[in-house]
């Protein structure tokens, strides 16, 4: 048995981490690798920090594409990995029971966001752990990474996203039109305030009005927590996540002589 009390001490999501601890104990007990369902990035980071310190356990993850936010964790005994312990992302993905899903519908008159698609798929019978990253394809629908075990449940079904009836078709991940991979890029900007909408607008290259709208709809998280107030002030070290656009880290804040703020940002 793993030292649960120590692993859970100060944890932000004790119930969810307990589930991963149970999977880790299963992997150690049976000597068989165990895959979790998809977990959000904040839970994955916490699991990697806490469970990754255990010498007998090896953690890796896969989400269908290199910069996936939602990922499945692979938990296995460290002795089983040997020299192959440093798996590449592609190796992990090929060994993971993941597949793709195309969500087709006409969203011209009722535009949808990834969270709308997620809610529609959950209503159609998917479980939260079945669904990985979701990205929109303009007004034609969306594409999804999901667990292969859920494909049989969803394939060929009609579902509803917002008010739009959609068709669901499974495809191998290699046939999906994956989002473009982003290389980390450092940016600088001078802003009149440290408001979330101002900083995120500069970092993501989106108009401030549009950014404020996205914040109010729940598409933006700060340090993994949903924020719906555009006026939320940021501090050095804060991480801003925008659905479908990646992450922005506020590396440094320096006041200028004209009572503005010089920012150094890292876009991932």
C-alpha positions as CSV (number, residue, x, y, z in Angstrom):
1,X,0.0,0.0,0.0
2,X,1.2,3.5,-0.8
3,X,1.4,6.2,1.9
4,X,-1.9,7.8,1.1
5,X,-2.0,10.2,3.9
6,X,1.3,11.7,3.0
7,X,0.5,11.7,-0.8
8,X,-2.8,13.5,-0.1
9,X,-1.6,16.1,2.4
10,X,-2.3,19.6,1.0
11,X,-3.8,18.2,-2.2
12,X,-6.2,20.5,-4.1
13,X,-8.2,17.5,-5.5
14,X,-8.0,14.7,-2.9
15,X,-10.9,12.7,-4.3
16,X,-9.5,12.6,-7.8
17,X,-6.0,12.0,-6.7
18,X,-7.2,9.1,-4.5
19,X,-8.5,7.5,-7.6
20,X,-5.1,7.7,-9.3
21,X,-3.4,6.3,-6.2
22,X,-5.7,3.3,-6.4
23,X,-4.7,2.8,-10.0
24,X,-1.0,3.0,-9.0
25,X,-1.6,0.4,-6.2
26,X,-3.2,-1.8,-8.8
27,X,-0.3,-1.5,-11.1
28,X,2.2,-2.3,-8.3
29,X,0.1,-5.2,-7.0
30,X,-0.5,-6.9,-10.4
31,X,2.7,-6.0,-12.1
32,X,0.6,-4.9,-15.1
33,X,0.6,-1.4,-16.6
34,X,-2.6,0.5,-15.9
35,X,-4.0,3.5,-17.9
36,X,-6.2,6.1,-16.3
37,X,-9.0,7.9,-18.1
38,X,-8.3,11.4,-19.3
39,X,-7.4,13.8,-16.5
40,X,-7.2,17.6,-16.7
41,X,-3.8,19.3,-16.7
42,X,-3.9,20.5,-13.1
43,X,-4.6,17.0,-11.8
44,X,-1.9,15.5,-14.0
45,X,0.7,18.0,-12.8
46,X,-0.2,17.2,-9.2
47,X,-0.1,13.5,-9.8
48,X,3.3,13.7,-11.5
49,X,4.6,15.8,-8.6
50,X,3.3,13.5,-5.9
51,X,3.3,10.0,-7.4
52,X,6.4,10.7,-9.5
53,X,8.5,10.8,-6.3
54,X,7.8,7.1,-5.6
55,X,10.9,5.1,-6.7
56,X,8.9,2.0,-7.4
57,X,6.4,3.7,-9.8
58,X,6.9,5.1,-13.3
59,X,4.4,7.7,-14.7
60,X,4.0,8.8,-18.3
61,X,1.1,10.2,-20.3
62,X,-0.5,10.5,-23.7
63,X,-3.2,12.7,-25.1
64,X,-3.2,12.0,-28.8
65,X,-1.0,14.8,-29.9
66,X,2.2,16.4,-28.4
67,X,0.6,19.4,-26.7
68,X,-2.6,17.8,-25.5
69,X,-3.9,19.4,-22.3
70,X,-6.1,16.5,-21.2
71,X,-4.1,13.3,-21.0
72,X,-4.3,9.7,-19.9
73,X,-1.7,8.6,-17.3
74,X,0.2,5.3,-17.6
75,X,1.1,3.9,-14.2
76,X,3.5,1.0,-14.0
77,X,6.2,-0.6,-11.9
78,X,9.5,1.1,-12.6
79,X,11.2,-2.3,-12.9
80,X,9.1,-3.0,-16.0
81,X,10.3,0.0,-17.9
82,X,14.0,-0.8,-17.9
83,X,15.8,1.1,-20.6
84,X,12.5,1.8,-22.3
85,X,11.4,4.0,-19.5
86,X,12.0,7.1,-21.5
87,X,9.2,6.5,-23.9
88,X,8.5,9.2,-26.5
89,X,5.1,10.7,-26.8
90,X,4.5,8.9,-30.0
91,X,5.4,5.5,-28.4
92,X,3.0,6.2,-25.6
93,X,0.2,7.3,-27.9
94,X,0.6,4.2,-30.0
95,X,0.3,2.0,-26.9
96,X,-2.7,4.0,-25.6
97,X,-6.3,2.9,-26.4
98,X,-7.1,6.3,-28.0
99,X,-9.0,7.1,-31.1
100,X,-10.5,10.2,-32.8
101,X,-14.0,11.4,-33.2
102,X,-15.4,13.8,-35.8
103,X,-18.4,15.9,-34.7
104,X,-20.2,17.1,-37.8
105,X,-22.9,19.8,-37.9
106,X,-23.8,23.2,-39.2
107,X,-22.8,25.8,-36.6
108,X,-23.0,28.8,-38.9
109,X,-26.0,30.3,-37.0
110,X,-25.2,28.9,-33.5
111,X,-21.4,29.0,-33.0
112,X,-20.1,26.5,-30.4
113,X,-17.1,26.3,-28.1
114,X,-15.2,23.1,-27.1
115,X,-17.1,23.0,-23.8
116,X,-20.4,23.0,-25.6
117,X,-19.2,19.9,-27.6
118,X,-18.0,18.2,-24.4
119,X,-21.5,18.7,-22.8
120,X,-23.2,17.4,-25.9
121,X,-21.0,14.2,-25.9
122,X,-21.6,13.7,-22.2
123,X,-25.4,13.9,-22.8
124,X,-24.9,11.3,-25.6
125,X,-23.5,8.8,-23.3
126,X,-19.7,9.5,-22.9
127,X,-18.1,9.6,-19.4
128,X,-15.9,12.5,-18.4
129,X,-12.8,10.4,-18.4
130,X,-13.5,9.2,-22.0
131,X,-13.0,12.7,-23.6
132,X,-9.6,14.3,-24.3
133,X,-8.9,17.5,-26.1
134,X,-11.6,19.0,-28.3
135,X,-11.0,21.6,-31.0
136,X,-13.4,23.4,-33.4
137,X,-13.3,23.2,-37.2
138,X,-14.9,26.6,-37.9
139,X,-18.7,26.3,-38.4
140,X,-18.5,22.6,-39.5
141,X,-18.1,21.0,-36.1
142,X,-15.3,19.7,-34.1
143,X,-12.7,16.9,-33.6
144,X,-12.1,15.0,-30.4
145,X,-9.5,12.6,-28.9
146,X,-11.3,10.0,-26.9
147,X,-10.8,6.6,-25.4
148,X,-11.3,3.7,-27.8
149,X,-13.7,2.1,-25.4
150,X,-16.1,5.0,-25.8
151,X,-16.0,4.9,-29.6
152,X,-18.5,2.0,-29.8
153,X,-20.9,4.0,-27.6
154,X,-20.7,7.1,-29.6
155,X,-20.0,6.1,-33.2
156,X,-22.9,6.6,-35.6
157,X,-25.0,8.3,-33.0
158,X,-26.9,11.6,-33.5
159,X,-26.2,14.1,-30.7
160,X,-27.1,17.7,-30.0
161,X,-24.5,20.4,-29.4
162,X,-26.2,23.6,-28.2
163,X,-29.2,23.6,-30.7
164,X,-27.4,21.8,-33.5
165,X,-27.9,18.2,-34.4
166,X,-24.5,16.6,-35.1
167,X,-23.3,13.2,-36.4
168,X,-20.5,11.3,-34.8
169,X,-17.9,9.4,-36.7
170,X,-14.8,7.7,-35.3
171,X,-11.4,8.0,-37.1
172,X,-7.9,6.9,-36.3
173,X,-6.0,9.8,-34.6
174,X,-3.5,9.9,-37.6
175,X,-6.4,10.9,-39.8
176,X,-7.6,13.8,-37.7
177,X,-6.6,17.4,-38.6
178,X,-4.7,18.0,-35.4
179,X,-4.1,21.5,-34.0
180,X,-0.9,23.1,-35.1
181,X,1.9,22.5,-32.6
182,X,3.2,25.6,-30.9
183,X,6.8,26.2,-30.0
184,X,7.4,28.2,-26.8
185,X,7.8,31.9,-27.6
186,X,8.8,34.8,-25.3
187,X,6.9,38.0,-25.8
188,X,7.1,41.5,-24.3
189,X,4.4,44.1,-24.0
190,X,3.7,47.4,-22.2
191,X,0.2,47.6,-20.8
192,X,-1.7,50.3,-18.8
193,X,-3.0,47.7,-16.3
194,X,-2.5,44.1,-15.1
195,X,-6.1,43.2,-15.8
196,X,-6.6,39.7,-17.2
197,X,-8.3,40.9,-20.4
198,X,-5.5,43.4,-21.2
199,X,-2.6,40.9,-20.5
200,X,-4.3,38.0,-22.2
201,X,-5.3,40.1,-25.2
202,X,-1.6,41.1,-25.7
203,X,-0.3,37.6,-25.2
204,X,-2.8,35.7,-27.4
205,X,-3.1,38.3,-30.1
206,X,-6.9,38.7,-29.7
207,X,-8.8,42.0,-29.4
208,X,-9.5,43.1,-25.9
209,X,-13.3,43.0,-26.4
210,X,-13.2,39.5,-27.7
211,X,-10.9,38.4,-24.9
212,X,-13.3,39.8,-22.3
213,X,-16.2,37.9,-24.0
214,X,-14.1,34.6,-23.8
215,X,-13.3,35.2,-20.1
216,X,-17.0,35.8,-19.3
217,X,-18.0,32.5,-21.0
218,X,-15.5,30.5,-18.9
219,X,-13.0,29.8,-21.7
220,X,-10.1,31.2,-19.6
221,X,-8.4,29.8,-16.5
222,X,-5.8,31.3,-14.3
223,X,-3.5,28.8,-12.5
224,X,-6.0,26.2,-13.7
225,X,-9.0,27.9,-11.9
226,X,-11.8,29.2,-14.1
227,X,-12.1,33.0,-14.0
228,X,-15.0,34.9,-15.4
229,X,-14.0,38.4,-14.4
230,X,-12.1,40.3,-17.1
231,X,-10.9,42.8,-14.4
232,X,-9.0,40.1,-12.4
233,X,-5.5,41.4,-11.8
234,X,-2.5,39.2,-12.6
235,X,0.8,38.8,-10.8
236,X,4.2,37.5,-11.8
237,X,4.2,33.7,-12.2
238,X,0.5,33.5,-13.1
239,X,-0.4,31.1,-15.9
240,X,-3.3,31.9,-18.2
241,X,-4.9,29.1,-20.2
242,X,-7.3,29.9,-23.1
243,X,-9.2,26.9,-24.6
244,X,-7.8,26.0,-28.0
245,X,-5.0,28.6,-27.8
246,X,-2.6,27.2,-25.3
247,X,-1.0,28.8,-22.3
248,X,0.5,32.2,-21.4
249,X,2.9,32.6,-18.4
250,X,3.6,36.0,-16.9
251,X,7.4,35.8,-16.3
252,X,8.1,39.4,-15.2
253,X,6.4,42.7,-14.4
254,X,8.3,45.9,-14.3
255,X,6.8,49.4,-13.7
256,X,7.7,52.1,-16.3
257,X,8.3,55.8,-15.7
258,X,4.9,56.6,-17.3
259,X,3.0,54.5,-14.7
260,X,2.5,51.6,-17.1
261,X,3.7,47.9,-16.9
262,X,6.4,46.3,-18.9
263,X,5.6,42.6,-19.2
264,X,7.7,39.6,-20.2
265,X,5.5,36.7,-21.3
266,X,6.0,33.1,-22.3
267,X,3.5,31.7,-24.8
268,X,3.2,27.9,-25.1
